Amino acid sequence: MAHFQGEVVRDPQGREVIRFTTASGVHATVATCISQEALDKMARSLRRKLARSRTRRAGAPRPVPTED
């Protein structure tokens, strides 16, 4: 996992958060109380979503969710 240099601050609710900018220029604010496991799970989910969106052809209809 990449290490980002950031600034530790408090959010409006008083939680400790780290503010940083990723290599791609995205500004992020992450609460330090979020577990590493939860962050890893979210990152895996985002990678899967990005991979799916890249394989989808431009202009192709999106699948319609079915009701079970």
C-alpha positions as CSV (number, residue, x, y, z in Angstrom):
1,M,0.0,0.0,0.0
2,A,1.3,3.4,-0.9
3,H,2.3,5.9,1.9
4,F,0.9,9.4,1.5
5,Q,2.3,12.5,3.3
6,G,-0.6,14.2,4.9
7,E,-1.8,16.7,7.5
8,V,-3.5,15.5,10.6
9,V,-6.5,17.7,11.5
10,R,-9.9,17.5,13.3
11,D,-13.1,17.4,11.3
12,P,-16.2,19.4,12.3
13,Q,-17.3,16.5,14.6
14,G,-14.0,16.5,16.4
15,R,-12.6,13.3,14.8
16,E,-9.0,13.1,13.9
17,V,-8.6,12.9,10.1
18,I,-5.7,13.0,7.7
19,R,-5.9,15.2,4.6
20,F,-3.7,14.4,1.6
21,T,-3.5,14.6,-2.1
22,T,-2.9,11.4,-4.1
23,A,-0.4,11.1,-6.9
24,S,-3.3,11.5,-9.4
25,G,-4.3,14.8,-7.8
26,V,-7.3,13.6,-5.8
27,H,-7.8,15.4,-2.4
28,A,-8.7,13.0,0.3
29,T,-9.8,13.3,3.9
30,V,-9.8,10.0,5.8
31,A,-10.8,9.5,9.5
32,T,-8.0,7.7,11.4
33,C,-10.7,5.7,13.3
34,I,-11.4,3.7,10.1
35,S,-9.7,0.3,10.3
36,Q,-7.1,-0.7,7.7
37,E,-9.2,-3.7,6.8
38,A,-12.2,-1.5,6.0
39,L,-10.0,0.8,3.8
40,D,-8.6,-2.3,2.0
41,K,-12.1,-3.7,1.4
42,M,-13.3,-0.3,0.0
43,A,-10.2,-0.1,-2.3
44,R,-10.8,-3.6,-3.6
45,S,-14.4,-2.7,-4.3
46,L,-13.4,0.5,-6.1
47,R,-10.9,-1.4,-8.2
48,R,-13.5,-3.9,-9.3
49,K,-16.0,-1.1,-10.2
50,L,-13.3,0.7,-12.3
51,A,-12.3,-2.5,-14.1
52,R,-16.0,-3.2,-15.0
53,S,-16.5,0.3,-16.2
54,R,-13.4,0.1,-18.4
55,T,-14.6,-3.1,-20.1
56,R,-18.0,-1.7,-20.8
57,R,-18.2,-0.5,-24.4
58,A,-19.0,3.1,-24.9
59,G,-22.7,3.5,-25.7
60,A,-23.6,0.0,-24.6
61,P,-26.8,-0.1,-22.5
62,R,-26.3,-0.7,-18.8
63,P,-27.8,-3.9,-17.3
64,V,-31.2,-3.3,-15.7
65,P,-31.4,-4.6,-12.1
66,T,-33.9,-7.3,-11.6
67,E,-36.2,-7.6,-8.6
68,D,-36.0,-10.9,-6.7
